[in-house]
Amino acid sequence: MAIITRLDRVLADRKMALNELAERVQISVVNLSNLKTGKVKAIRFSTLNAICRALNCQPGDLLEYVPDEAGEVESRS
């Protein structure tokens, strides 16, 4: 996947646990954990907004684009 999540890095910088963020954002720890590990295919803007507000960061702090290897074709489902 070409989009990498950096939620773990931002949480570490803020010295905040995933449980605390889940409580502040009112999202389950499981859903945040899936986001943190990159196991999600999408994120709602309202969720991204709430996370950015709670962590005092920009969306670009949480998401990073990494180009796929040359010649690799990604299929869409």
Summary of the structure (lengths in Angstrom):
residues: 77
radius of gyration: 13.4
end to end distance: 13.4
largest distance: 42.3
contacts: 162
relative contact order: 0.23
helix: 51%
strand: 8%
